[in-house]
Amino acid sequence: MRFLITRCVFLFFTAVCVFPQSQTVQREQGLVTSDPLWRQAVGGAMLSLPHVQAQSAVAALEGGSIRAYSTAGNLLWIYSARGRISPYVTRSREGTCYLSRTNGIFIAVNRSGRELWRRRLDGPLCAGVVTGWDGRLFVPTDKKLFCYTASGNLLWTKIFEHSFLIAPKLDHSGGITFALENNEVHRVDPFGNTRIWTLSNRPAAVLSIEEQRLVILYTDGTMELLGMMEDWYISAQSEIDFSFLPRLPQNPLAAASRGNNIAAVFNDGRTIFVSVDERSIVWSADSHIAEYIRTGNRPEGDAEMLFDERGVYVLSRNGATGFSHEGRRLWFTYLPNAAAIPALGEDGVLYSGGRDWILYAYKIEDRILPQRRSVYGPAPEGSYGTGRPRPVYMENIPLNEYETRAKLDQIGAAVNSGRVGTNEPEWMSFLLTVSAGREPFQHRIRSLNLLGKIGSQETIPWLIEIFRREIEPSVRVAAASAIGAIGVDPEGEALQTFLFLIVQGIRDEQVLLALTTATGALCRFSGPPLSETGVRILTMLSASSYPPLVRRQANVEISSLR
C-alpha cells in the first residue's frame, strides 16, 4: 500500500514539476503514453525552439553555441560563436544557419557547422532572419532592416523610427510583412519597395493571404483586411455587408495563414479556423493549453502555430496539439519540462528542449508533409524574375560603349556600397543582357562580376549557359567566378555542369582554375550532399593529367572542406 501511495504522488507531481520529459498523446479518444524516439544531452539551456530543416535539428544554447542533430539523434556538429548569442537561429533551405552574437556580429554557418562569413550589424537580431526565394536574407535589428545576399553582400537597408512590434514574415509575393510599435504595418518587397498602412489600433498579428492581401488581427479581437490598392481598406466595422469579417473571442496568442484561411489560438487554449472567403469562423476546438488549464495549471504565455498541408498545429512550452483542416483534434501532448516552444518536423517528429539540458525527439504522427523537393529543403514558392532580362527594361539598354561603361560604373559603385535597392530589377536586366551580348569582353566580364556580387541564385542557370557555350576563356572564367561568388546552388545544376564539361575535356588552364575555385566555394557553402559531387570534381582535377596550378588549387579546396 505504501508503495502504491508513493507511486501515485510521484505521477501527480510529474505533471507540474521539472522532471525529464515524458509524453502523453491523445489519439482518436485513446490515451497513449509514448517514450521519446531519442534523447541527447545538449550541454546547456536552450534559448529558443529547435529549428528543423534539411533532415536535421539545430538547437541554440545559452553558452553561445549551436548543435545540430540528425533525425536519428546523432550529433552532427557543434559551432561556438565565442560569445553570447541572441535567441534567434534561422536556417535556409540548404541548411545554412544564420545567427548573431549579442554584440551585433551576424554569422552564417553552413550545413556542416563551418563558419562561412560574418558581418557587423548595428545591434543583435531582434527577430529571426527571413530567407527569400532566391536565398537573400531579410535581417531585422532593433530599428533597422537589412537585406543581404546569401554570400553576405549588402543589397539595401531600411531605417525606422520605431522598433518592431510583430516580427517580419515571408508573404505570398516573396517579400516580408511586419508591424512597428507605432501601429504601422509595412510590406517590403525583395528590392526594398515599401507599402505602409497606419492602423487605428494595436495589431496582434499580420497575416498574408492570397491576391497580395493582408489580414490584421487586433488585440481587441477585431479583424481588418488590407489590399495593395491605395483605397483598398476593409474593416470589420465597415457598414458594407460583403466586407464583414468575424470578431475573434479575444486577443490571439498566435496565428497562422494558408491560402485564404486563418487559424488562431487564444490564452484559454481555444483554437479557431476562419475562412476569409466565407467571412466566418468555420470551427473552434480546444488545444492542449485548454486541457492544461483544466488540470489547474497555469500555462506559459508563448505559443506558435503551424498551418500546412497536413493540418493546424498549436505549439507551446506546455505541449502541442494537432488538428485536421476540418477541425478534428487529432492528438495533443503535454511537455511539462520544456525550456522553449517545441518544433514539429516535416516527418511528424516533435523536437523539444528540456530544462534538464536534453533535446527530446518524439514521433508524434505518421503523416509526412508532401512538398516539392530538391537536393535540400522545399523548393521556393515562386521567383523574383531576376534570372532573365525583363522586356520592360530593354529600352533602357545603352546603345554605345561609352554609355555601357558609365552604367557599369554606376552599378558597381552602388553594389560596393550596399545600395542596390529598388534598382535591382532594372540593373539585373542590364547586366544579364551585357553578359551574354556582343559588347567588348571587358564589359561582359564586369557585368558577370557584378552579377556574382548581387548574388541571386535565380541567375545560376543563365551563368551556367554562358559557361557552357562561351568560346572566350576570360568570359568563361568570369562566369564560373560569379557562380562561386553567389554560392547558393541547391539544385546542384552548376556542379553537374562542371562535372559534365570536365569529362568532355576542358583543357584551358585558367578556365579549369576558375572552375576549381567555384567548386570549392559551392561545396563550402552548401556542404553535403552537394559537396559529394564537388569533391569528385576536385579529386579528378588533382590528378597528374591536369596542369600543376590546377592540381595545387584542387588540393587546397579539398583541404578546406575537411
N, C-alpha and C positions, 0 to 999 in steps of 0.2 A: 504493500500500500504506500509506504514512504517513497519507494522508487517511482510509483505512478504519479504521486503528487509533485515530486521534484521535476519529473519529465514534463508535466502539464505547465508548470510555472515557467520552465525553460522555453517551451514552444510559444507561450504567450509573449514573452519578452523579446523574442527574436523578431517580432513584427514591428517593434518600436525602438529597439536599441541597436547599437552598432556591432554587428557580427559579420563574419564572412557571408557574402551574398548567397541567398537561396531564392528560388523562383517558384511561384505558383501561377499556373496558367489556366484560364477558364476557356475551354473549347466546347462549343455547342452544349452548354449547360453541364459539361462534365469537368470535374476538378482533377487536374493533373499536376503533380509535382515533378519538376524537371531539374536535373543536375546540369551544370554548365558543360558545354562541349569541351572546353578547356579553360584554364586559368593561368595567368602568368604574372609574376611579381614584376612591377614596373619600377620599383626603387624610389618612389616619391608620390606626392599627392598630385592628382590630375587637375589641370587648370580648366579644361573645357571638355565638351563631349568628344569622343573619339571621331576621327574623320575617316570614313570608309570609302575607298576608291581604288581602282586598279588592282583588285583582288588582294588588298591588304588594308590594315587599320593602323592609323597613326595616333599616338597619344602624346599630348604636350604636358610636361611636368613642371612643377614649381621650381625645381632646381635649375631650369634653363636648358633642358634637353628635350628632345623628342625621340620616341621609339616607334619603330614600325614592326608589325607582326603580320605574318601570313594568315590566311583564313583558316589554316590548320593550327595556328597558335605558336608557330616557330618565330623566334626573334630574328628579324631580317637585318636590322642595323640600328645604331644609336648615333644621334648627332647632338653635339653640345654647342650651344650658341655662345658659351663662355660669358654668360651674363644673364640676368633675369629677362624673361620674355613675356610679352603681352599674351592674354589668353585667347588668341585667335590664330589658328593654323588652317590654311586653305590648301587644297590640292587641286591641280589641274587634271585634265583627262588623262594625260600621260603619267600622272603620279608625282609631279613636281610639287614640293611643299613650299608655301610662302608664309613667312612669319616675320615678326620684328622683335628686337630687344626693346626694353623699356626706355632706352636712351635714343630711340628713333632709328636704329640701324635696321634696314629692311633686307631680308636674306632669302635667297632661293636655294633650295636643297633638292637634288634630283632623286629619282626613284630608288637609287642605291645608297642614299644617305651622304652623297658627296655635295659639298657646297659649290654652287655654280657661280654666284656673284652676290654682291651686297651693295646697297646704296644707302645714303644718309637722307632720311626724311627730316621734317621739322619737329617730329614727335612720334611716339609709338602708334601703332594701329589702334583705332577706336572701334573697329568692327572687322569682320572677315574680309579678305580680299575677294573680289568677284572676277572670275575669269570669263573673258568674252569668247565669241565663237571662233575667232582666229588666233586665240592664245594671248591676246592682250590682257592687261591687268588693270582693274579699277581699284585704286589703293586709297582708303579713307584714313585720314588722321583727324585731329580734333576739329579744325575748321578749314580743312583743305581736302581736295580730291585730286589724286594724281592718276595719270594713265601711262603705263609703261608697256613696252613690248615684252614678250616672254624672255628675251635675252637681256632685259634691263635697260633699254634705251627709253628716255622720257619723251612722250609724244605731246602731252599738254597738262596743264594744271588749272584747277578751279579753286578760287579762294572765296570763303563765305564769311559773313559777319556773325553767324551763329553756329553752334555745334549741331551734330547730327542727333536727331530725336529717334528716327527709325532708320536702321542700317540699310545701305544700298543692297538691292537685289536685282538679278538679271530679269529683264522683262521679255515680252514676246517678240520684240524687234531686235534683240541682242544688245540693247543699251541697258541702263540701270535706272531705277526709281528709288527715291528716298524722301524723307521729311526732315526738316530742320526744327530747332527749338522754337522758332518764331512762327510755327504752323504753316510754313511754306512747303509745298510738295514740288520736287524737282524731277524731271525726266531728262536724262542726259544721254544722247546717242553716242555711238562709238567714237565719234570725231569731236565731241565736245559741244555740239549744238544743244541748247538747253531750252526746255519749256517749263514755266513756273506757274503754279496755281497758289494763290493766297487763300487759305481756308479761314472760316469764321470760328472754328472750334478746334480743339486739340485732337489730332488723329491718333488712333491706337495701332492701325495697320494700313499699309498701302499695298494693294494687290493688283497685279497686271492680269488683264483678261484679253480676249480676242479683239481684233479690229483696233489695236493700239489704245484700248480704253483702260482706265484705272478705276478701281473701286476703293473708296476710302471708308474705313471702319473707325468711328469716333469713340471716344471714351465714354460718352453718354448713351451708347447703343444705337445711334442713328448711323445711316449709311448714305454715301453720295457716289454718283457715277460721273467720271470725268472723261472727256474725249479730247482729241488733238485739235479740233477747231476752236478758234477764239471764243465763239459764242456757245460752245457745247459744254454745258454745266448743269447736270440734272441732280436735283436734291430730293431727299426723302420727304422734305416738307413742301415740295412743289405741288401746285394745285392741278397739274396735268396728270390725269389718271394713268396714262401709259408709262409714265416715268417713275411711278411709285416703287420704292424699294422697302423691304420689310424692316421693322425696327428689331434690333437684337435684344436679347433678355437683359444684357448688362455689358460692361466693358470687357472686350475679349482679351483673354490671356495670351493667345497665339492664334494665327490664322494662316491659311494657305489657299492657293487657287490652282485650278486646272481647267483649261477651256474657258467656258463662261459659268463655271460653278465655283463656289467658295465653301470652305469648311473652317469652322472656328471653334475653339474650346474656351470655357469660362472658368472663373475661380472656383465655382461649385462643382466643376467636373463635367457639366453638360457639354455635349458636342453637337453642333448643328451643321446642316448642309443646306446651302442657299443656292437656288437657281436664279441667276441674273436674268436669263431669258424669260422665265416664268414670273420673276419678281416675287418669289415666295420662299418660305422655309420648307424644304421638302421633307426633312426628317430631323429628329432630335433624339439623342441617346446618351446614356451615362458612360463616362470613361472610368478608368481605374482611379482617377482623382476623386470622383464621387464615391466610389466604393471605399476608398481610403478614409474619406471624411466620415462615412457611416460607422467605421470602426472606432470613432472617437479621436482620430489623429488629425493633426494639422499639417496639410500638405506644403511642400516647398512652393515658392512663388513662380519659379521659372518653368517655361514649357516651350516645346517646339512642335510643329506639325509637319507631316509629310503627306503629300497628296499625289499619287501616281497611278499607273495603270492597275495596280493590284487593289488599291483601296485608300482609305483615310487612316492615318496613324497619329496618335497623340503620344508624345514623349515628354516625360518629366523626371525629376530626380527621384520621385517615388515609384516610377514604373512606366509601363507603356500599355497602349490599347490599340487593337486593330479593328477597323470597321470595313464592311463591304461598301461599295458605292451606293447600295440600296439602303444602307443604314443598319444592317445586321451586325451586332457586335460579335466578332469572330473569336476574340480572345482578349484577356487582359492579364497583366503580371505586376507584381509588387517587387520593387528593388529597394529594400529598406536601408541598404548600406551604400547607395550610390553617392559619389562625390560630385558628379556632374550629370547632365542630361545624357541618356544613352543615345546610341546611333543604330539605325536599322540598315543593314546592308542589302544589296540587290538580291542576295541569295537567301534572304529570310533569316539571317543571323543577327541577333541583337548584341551589341557590344556595350559594356558598362564598366566604368572605372569605379572601384570601391574606395571607401575611406581607409581601407586596410592596405592601400597601395597595390592592389591587384586588379588586373584587367580581366573581366569575365566575358566569355562568348557563349550565348545561348541560341540554340536552334529553335526559333520562335514560330516559324511557319514554313510550309513546304513550297509555297508558290515562289517562283523566281521571276524577277522583273524582266519582261521582254523588251529589248532595246536594240536599235541599230548599233552594231559594234564594229570597231576597227581593231588594230593591234592592241590598243589600250582601252580607254573608257568609252562611254557613249559618244557617238558622233554628234557634232553640233546640230542644233535645230535648223540653222539657216546659214546664210552667207552675207557678208558685208559688201560684196561686189567689188572687192579690191584686187581680184585675181586677173581681171581683163580690163582693157581700156573701155571707158563708158562713152558711148556716142555723143552724149550731151556736151562733153568737154573737148571733142575732137576739133571743133572750130577754133579753139584757143591754142592749138599746137603751133609753135613758132615756125615761120616759113624760111628762115635763113640761119646760118651757123652762128652769127652774132647773137641773135635773139635766143637761140638754144643755149648758148654758153651763159648768157645773162640769167636765164631761167634756172639753169642748174646751179649757178652761184646763189640765187635767192633760196632755192630749196635746201641747198647744202647748209647755208647759214642757219635756217630755221630748224633743220634736223639736229644740228650740233648744239643748239641752244634749248632744245626741248620744246619748240613752239610750232609743231606741225599743225595740230588742232583741226579746225574746220576746213583747212585747205587740203586735207589728206585725199579725199576722192579725186579732186582735180589733179593734184600733183602725182598721184599714183597712175592715173591715166596717161599723163605726160611721160613719166619715167618708163612705164611699160612700152609705150609707143617708140620712144627713143631707143630703148634697149634692144628692140627687135627690128629696128628700121635700117635705113641706109646712111645714117649720119656717120661722120668720122668716128673711127674706133675709140678715140679718147672720150667722146661724148657718150658712147654706148657703155664704156667701162665705168664712167662716173655715174651714169644712171643706174647701173647694176649695183654699184657700191651703196648708193642711196636706198635702193630697194631693200638691201640687206639690213640697213640701219632702221628703216621704218618697220620692218620685221613682221609683216603679216604672213601667216602660214598659207593664206589663200594664194599667194604668188608663187608658191613652190612648184606647181605644175608648169607655170609659164617659164620659170627659170630652168627647169629640167628640159623643157623643149628647146630652149636656146642652147643649153649644154650639149644636147644630143645632135642638133642639126648644124650648129655653127662650125665654120671652117677655120676662122681666125683664132689661133691659140690664145691670144690675150683676152679675147671676149669670153672664151670658154673658161679661162681661169677666173675671170670676174664673176661669171655665173655660178661656178662652184663655190667661190668665196662667199657670195651672197647667200647661198643655201646654208652654208655653215654658220654665217652670222645670224640668220633667223633662228636656227637651232631646233625649231619645232617641226617635226615631220612624223606625226603619229600614225599616218597611213603607211609609212615606210617606203614611199614612192622613190625618194631620192636615192636611198641606199640600194634599192633593187635596180635602179637605172645605172648607178655606178658599177655594180657588180656585173651587169649585162655588158656594159661597154668595155670593162676590163677583159672579160672573156673574149669579146670581139677583137681586142688587140690595140688599145690606145698605147701609143709609144712616145708621144711628146712629153718631155721631162717636166716642163712647167705645168702642163695640164694634169699630169699624174700627181705632182706635188700638191697642187690646189685640191685635187680630189681627195688626197690622203688627209690633208688638214681638215677639210669639210667633213669627212667621215668621222674623224676623231671628235669634232665638235658635236655632231649629231649623236654619237654614242654617249658622250659625257652628259649631254642634256637629258636624253630620254632613258638611258640605261637599258637593262634587259626588258623584254626580249628583243627589242630593236637592235641592241648592241651586238647580238649574236651574229647578225648579218654583217655589221660593221667590222667586228673582229675577224671575220672570214676575209673581208676585203683587205684589211690591214695585214693579215698574215700572208695573203697572196702577194701583196706589194713589198713585203720584206724579203722575198725570195731573191736569189742571186741573179736572176734573169733581168731584174729591173735596175735602173741607174742607181749609183751609190747614194745620191742625195735623197732619192725617193725611199730607198731601203732604210736609211737613217731616220727619216721623218716617220715612216711607218712604225718603227720600233719605239720611237718617242711617244707616239699616240697610243700604242699598245700599253706601254708602261704607265701612261696617265690614267688608264682605265682600271688599274689593279688596286 
